[in-house]
């Protein structure tokens, strides 16, 4: 509910997506150094806000980008592509088994999120 109030004030979905990336990056940076319950609380708060932002912006961007007659197809493709994310925990487990450190997984995640953030900044030029 709280994050919905934050996202309600942002009508530009490209900015919303970029801001969601920032919240997610901050959560993983804090996770590297977390050693108190308050830091873990901040991590889960930021993750929740970011996931809410991704959910709202993601589907709305698909609706905004897709031609009206192709929206069902675009929506189905977006849903199917995001379902591949279900396999990433398996990959994370394999990486953890190989390197034995959560820090490596966090750093890899941060690197991929930074890449996604920069790609999201280019999104507004691609839509227009």
C-alpha positions in Angstrom: 0.0 0.0 0.0 2.8 2.5 0.9 4.7 2.0 -2.3 1.5 2.4 -4.3 1.3 5.9 -2.9 4.8 6.6 -4.2 4.1 5.2 -7.7 0.7 6.9 -7.9 2.5 10.3 -8.2 4.6 9.2 -11.2 2.7 9.2 -14.4 5.8 8.7 -16.7 6.3 4.9 -16.9 9.9 5.3 -18.2 10.9 7.3 -15.1 9.0 4.8 -12.9 11.0 1.9 -14.4 14.3 3.8 -13.9 13.4 4.7 -10.3 12.4 1.0 -9.6 15.9 0.0 -10.8 17.5 2.6 -8.4 15.5 1.2 -5.5 16.5 -2.4 -6.4 20.2 -1.4 -6.8 20.1 0.3 -3.4 18.6 -2.8 -1.8 21.4 -5.0 -3.0 24.1 -2.5 -2.1 22.7 -2.5 1.5 22.5 -6.3 1.4 26.3 -6.5 0.9 26.9 -4.7 4.2 23.7 -5.7 6.2 24.4 -6.8 9.7 21.5 -5.5 11.7 17.8 -6.2 11.6 17.2 -2.6 10.6 19.3 -2.9 7.5 17.4 -6.1 6.6 14.2 -4.2 7.1 15.4 -1.5 4.7 16.4 -4.2 2.2 12.9 -5.7 2.2 11.2 -2.3 2.1 13.3 -1.3 -1.0 12.8 -4.6 -2.7 9.0 -4.3 -2.2 8.9 -0.8 -3.5 11.1 -1.8 -6.5 9.0 -4.9 -7.4 5.8 -2.9 -7.2 7.4 -0.3 -9.6 8.5 -3.0 -12.0 5.0 -4.5 -12.0 3.2 -1.2 -12.6 5.7 0.2 -15.2 6.3 -3.0 -17.1 2.8 -3.8 -18.2 1.8 -0.2 -18.7 4.8 0.3 -21.0 3.8 -2.7 -23.0 0.3 -1.3 -23.3 1.8 2.1 -24.3 4.1 0.7 -26.9 1.9 -1.8 -28.5 -0.5 -0.9 -31.3 -4.1 -1.3 -30.1 -4.9 -4.3 -32.3 -1.7 -6.1 -31.2 -1.9 -5.5 -27.4 -3.0 -9.0 -26.5 0.0 -10.4 -28.5 2.4 -8.0 -26.9 1.0 -8.7 -23.4 1.3 -12.5 -23.9 4.9 -12.1 -25.1 5.8 -9.9 -22.2 4.2 -12.4 -19.7 6.0 -15.4 -21.3 9.4 -13.6 -21.4 9.2 -12.6 -17.8 8.3 -16.2 -16.8 11.9 -17.2 -17.7 12.8 -15.3 -14.5 11.6 -18.4 -12.6 14.8 -20.2 -13.6 17.2 -17.5 -12.2 17.1 -18.8 -8.6 18.5 -22.1 -10.0 21.3 -20.2 -11.7 21.9 -18.3 -8.5 22.2 -21.5 -6.6 24.7 -22.9 -9.1 26.8 -19.7 -8.8 26.6 -19.9 -5.0 27.7 -23.5 -5.1 30.7 -22.7 -7.4 31.9 -19.5 -5.6 30.6 -20.0 -2.1 29.8 -16.4 -1.5 26.6 -14.4 -1.5 28.7 -11.2 -2.1 29.5 -12.5 -5.6 25.8 -13.0 -6.4 25.0 -9.6 -5.0 27.7 -7.9 -7.1 26.6 -9.8 -10.3 23.0 -8.8 -9.6 24.0 -5.1 -9.1 26.0 -5.2 -12.3 23.0 -6.5 -14.2 20.6 -4.0 -12.5 23.0 -1.1 -13.5 22.9 -2.4 -17.1 19.1 -2.5 -16.9 19.0 1.0 -15.4 21.1 2.4 -18.3 18.9 0.6 -20.8 15.8 2.0 -19.1 17.2 5.6 -19.6 17.4 5.0 -23.3 13.8 3.8 -23.4 12.2 7.2 -23.6 14.2 8.0 -26.8 13.1 4.7 -28.3 9.4 5.2 -27.7 9.2 8.6 -29.3 
